[in-house]
Amino acid sequence: MIAAGDAARLLRDAGLRPTRQRVALARLLFAEGDRHVTAERLHEEAVASKVPVSLATVYNTLHQFTEAGLLRAVAVEGVKTYFDTNTSNHFHFFCEQSGNLLDIHTNAIRIEGLPEAPEGKAISRVDVLVRLVDKED
């Protein structure tokens, strides 16, 4: 787990006030390197670590971290959002049976033939989600 001071500094550098709950959630999120987490999973981890926080606060904090550039939101199924601590430009595999999200490095996929952006707009990034299922024997 990262130290509370390091988590507070990370939040301040991102323009967020380091409240006790934000620091505790940041310590859980960034302790293990790059990872994908749902709000429900982070809430479970917080409860197991004796961090007194509601699921609503976890959702709000994850969205604040995303807006501040600390996380990247990855929408799956339209209703399920994973939060990725790796904010670099990369793509994802989604395992339909397990619900796990895995990184695909950008050099593993080549994208060609993107349309021109409408006037006054620019493409900021392209999201690719490759769905996986278990092979049938």
HELIX and SHEET records of a PDB file:
HELIX    1   1 ALA A    4  ASP A   13  1                                  10    
HELIX    2   2 ARG A   20  PHE A   30  1                                  11    
HELIX    3   3 ALA A   39  ALA A   48  1                                  10    
HELIX    4   4 LEU A   55  GLU A   67  1                                  13    
HELIX    5   5 THR A  106  ALA A  108  5                                   3    
SHEET    1   A 3 HIS A  36  VAL A  37  0                                        
SHEET    2   A 3 LYS A  80  ASP A  84 -1                                        
SHEET    3   A 3 ARG A  72  VAL A  76 -1                                        
SHEET    1   B 3 LEU A 101  ILE A 104  0                                        
SHEET    2   B 3 PHE A  91  CYS A  95 -1                                        
SHEET    3   B 3 LEU A 129  LEU A 132  1                                        
END                                                                             
